Every structure is written in C-alpha cells, then in structure tokens.
Amino acid sequence: MSGYQGYEQPGGYAHMPPPNPNSTMAITSLVLGILSYVCLGFLAAIPAIICGHSAMAQIRRGEVSDSNRGLALAGLILGYVNLIITVLVFIGYIIFILLFVGAATTNANF
C-alpha cells in the first residue's frame, strides 16, 4: 500500500436533465399575439404580453429550451405593437370627438 489509502474514487457528475424542448407559454404568447390582430384586439394583446414575459423568464431560468426564445419574442412584439396601435387609435377617437364637438358648438353660435 502506498500513500493513497485514504483516497476515494471521485463520484460521478450529477446528471442534469435537458430542458424541456417546448414552451407552452411561448406558443400561447405567439398565438394570442396573432389573434390580437385577427379578431380579439387588445383583449388578446395583454395576455400575449404576459405569456411572453413568463416564457422569457422560463428560458432565462433554464426550464425550457432556448429555441423557444423566438416564439416568445414574436408574441411579445405582436402584443406590444397591437397595444400601442390600440392606444393611439383610442387617443385619435377622443381627439376627433373633441374637435367635432368643438366645431359643432362653434357653428351653433352663428
């Protein structure tokens, strides 16, 4: 026996399972982002944004595969753009109504 009596064999590396390849949150974000333009408007845009951020958090934590980043990012972009368009249209309607009421009251005085 040489000087290696107290030496133990090193243990094996802990096996880390691969991340889940599919992210339902990323897919849901993309589908809701598309639906926000087709039929549901901002009612689908807000959940698309929420699901997109949740999917990006899952990707950052390593719970799902990094290949889902494009789906989540597309859902986020579609949701945010639709929300911005909805807010701008709403502001445009308010300005139009205020100008219409202002013009109607101005013409009524003559």
C-alpha positions as CSV (number, residue, x, y, z in Angstrom):
1,M,0.0,0.0,0.0
2,S,1.3,3.3,-1.0
3,G,0.3,6.7,0.3
4,Y,-3.2,6.6,-1.2
5,Q,-5.0,4.7,1.5
6,G,-7.5,7.5,2.3
7,Y,-8.1,8.3,-1.3
8,E,-11.7,7.6,-2.6
9,Q,-12.8,7.4,-6.1
10,P,-14.5,10.7,-7.2
11,G,-18.2,10.5,-7.5
12,G,-19.9,10.8,-10.8
13,Y,-21.3,14.1,-12.0
14,A,-24.9,14.7,-11.2
15,H,-26.9,14.2,-14.3
16,M,-28.9,17.3,-15.2
17,P,-31.9,16.5,-17.4
18,P,-32.1,18.5,-20.6
19,P,-34.5,21.4,-20.6
20,N,-38.0,20.8,-21.9
21,P,-37.9,21.5,-25.6
22,N,-41.3,23.0,-25.8
23,S,-42.7,26.0,-24.0
24,T,-46.4,26.3,-23.9
25,M,-46.2,29.8,-22.7
26,A,-44.1,30.9,-25.7
27,I,-46.6,29.2,-28.1
28,T,-49.5,30.7,-26.3
29,S,-47.9,34.1,-26.5
30,L,-47.4,33.8,-30.2
31,V,-51.0,32.5,-30.8
32,L,-52.5,35.3,-28.7
33,G,-50.3,37.9,-30.4
34,I,-51.6,36.7,-33.8
35,L,-55.2,36.6,-32.6
36,S,-54.9,40.2,-31.3
37,Y,-54.7,41.3,-34.9
38,V,-57.3,38.9,-36.3
39,C,-60.2,39.2,-34.0
40,L,-59.7,39.9,-30.4
41,G,-57.7,43.2,-30.3
42,F,-56.2,44.3,-27.0
43,L,-58.1,41.5,-25.2
44,A,-55.6,39.1,-26.6
45,A,-52.7,41.5,-26.7
46,I,-52.4,41.9,-22.9
47,P,-52.3,38.1,-22.3
48,A,-49.8,37.7,-25.1
49,I,-47.5,40.2,-23.4
50,I,-48.0,38.4,-20.0
51,C,-47.3,34.9,-21.5
52,G,-44.4,36.2,-23.5
53,H,-42.7,37.6,-20.4
54,S,-43.4,34.4,-18.5
55,A,-41.9,32.4,-21.3
56,M,-38.8,34.6,-21.4
57,A,-38.4,34.1,-17.6
58,Q,-38.7,30.3,-18.1
59,I,-36.0,30.4,-20.8
60,R,-33.7,32.5,-18.5
61,R,-34.1,30.1,-15.7
62,G,-33.3,27.2,-18.0
63,E,-36.7,25.4,-17.5
64,V,-37.3,25.3,-21.3
65,S,-35.1,25.2,-24.3
66,D,-33.5,28.4,-25.6
67,S,-35.0,27.6,-29.0
68,N,-38.4,29.0,-27.7
69,R,-36.9,32.5,-27.5
70,G,-38.1,33.4,-31.0
71,L,-41.7,32.3,-30.3
72,A,-41.8,34.3,-27.0
73,L,-40.2,37.4,-28.6
74,A,-42.6,37.3,-31.6
75,G,-45.6,37.1,-29.2
76,L,-44.2,40.0,-27.1
77,I,-43.6,42.2,-30.2
78,L,-47.1,41.4,-31.6
79,G,-48.7,42.1,-28.3
80,Y,-46.9,45.4,-27.6
81,V,-47.4,46.7,-31.2
82,N,-51.1,45.9,-31.1
83,L,-51.4,47.5,-27.7
84,I,-49.7,50.7,-28.9
85,I,-51.9,50.8,-32.0
86,T,-55.0,50.4,-29.9
87,V,-53.9,53.2,-27.5
88,L,-53.1,55.5,-30.5
89,V,-56.5,54.8,-32.1
90,F,-58.3,55.4,-28.9
91,I,-56.5,58.8,-28.5
92,G,-57.3,59.6,-32.1
93,Y,-61.0,58.9,-31.5
94,I,-61.0,61.2,-28.4
95,I,-59.3,64.0,-30.3
96,F,-61.8,63.6,-33.2
97,I,-64.8,63.7,-30.9
98,L,-63.4,66.7,-29.0
99,L,-62.8,68.5,-32.3
100,F,-66.2,67.5,-33.7
101,V,-68.0,68.8,-30.5
102,G,-65.9,72.0,-30.6
103,A,-66.8,72.6,-34.2
104,A,-70.5,71.8,-33.6
105,T,-70.7,74.3,-30.7
106,T,-68.8,77.0,-32.7
107,N,-71.1,76.7,-35.7
108,A,-74.2,76.8,-33.5
109,N,-73.4,80.3,-32.3
110,F,-73.6,81.8,-35.8
